[in-house]
Amino acid sequence: MNKWFSFIDDYRNIERPILNVVIAEFFIQMVNATFMLVLPLYMSRMNYSNEEIALFLTFRFIGVFLLALPIGKFIKGKKLYPFFYISALGVPLFGLASVGAIYFKIDLLIYITLFLWGSMFTFMQIPVSPFILRNSSKANHTPAIALSYSTWSFGGIVSGFITAVLCYINKDLFNEQNILIIFSALGFFGFFLSY
């Protein structure tokens, strides 16, 4: 193999359970990227002000922050697969719920669903590195962690590309609301791939 691409060999030996979790993480990150890009546009279209949008989205980060610190302690010595299942179901589910709450303009429900959406996201993000360290050989630690880390960017690339293509095909059919619904539904694939 060309020396410029020889680093790819490091990824060929990553254990199957690690790859499955990283693929599940990719689907969660794809939902995350779509919501980061499209949710503010959708809320704006639904006549929420910039100030309201900023406050609503803050609750997503509050959910991440409040759960991130205790979950790091809680997962010690525990099986980690259940956390991935919770995330792979919770992120798309609460994503869909937040779209519905915005559509019906139920402000309290928007706060709750975005808070829970962020919390569910944390169930994937915090345990993934310990899972890699526990379930891969020492030689595979660095490439597996790097692969996991890259899912955020790759999810954003795929999400942005698919969104652009869908909007080019039919901007009315693939509006912000439907894009969010489509990617939330795609997020459920993470549940089936995290085994």
Sequence and secondary structure as in RCSB ss.txt:
>XXXX:A:sequence
MNKWFSFIDDYRNIERPILNVVIAEFFIQMVNATFMLVLPLYMSRMNYSNEEIALFLTFRFIGVFLLALPIGKFI
KGKKLYPFFYISALGVPLFGLASVGAIYFKIDLLIYITLFLWGSMFTFMQIPVSPFILRNSSKANHTPAIALSYS
TWSFGGIVSGFITAVLCYINKDLFNEQNILIIFSALGFFGFFLSY
>XXXX:A:secstr
  GGGGGGHHHHT  HHHHHHHHHHHHHHHHHHHHHHHHHHHHHHTT  HHHHHHHHHHHHHHHHHHHHHHHHHT
TTS SHHHHHHHHHHHHHHHHHHHHHHHTT HHHHHHHHHHHHHHHHHHHHHHHHHHHHHS GGGHHHHHHHHHH
HHHHHHHHHHHHHHHHHHH TTTT HHHHHHHHHHHHTHHHHH  
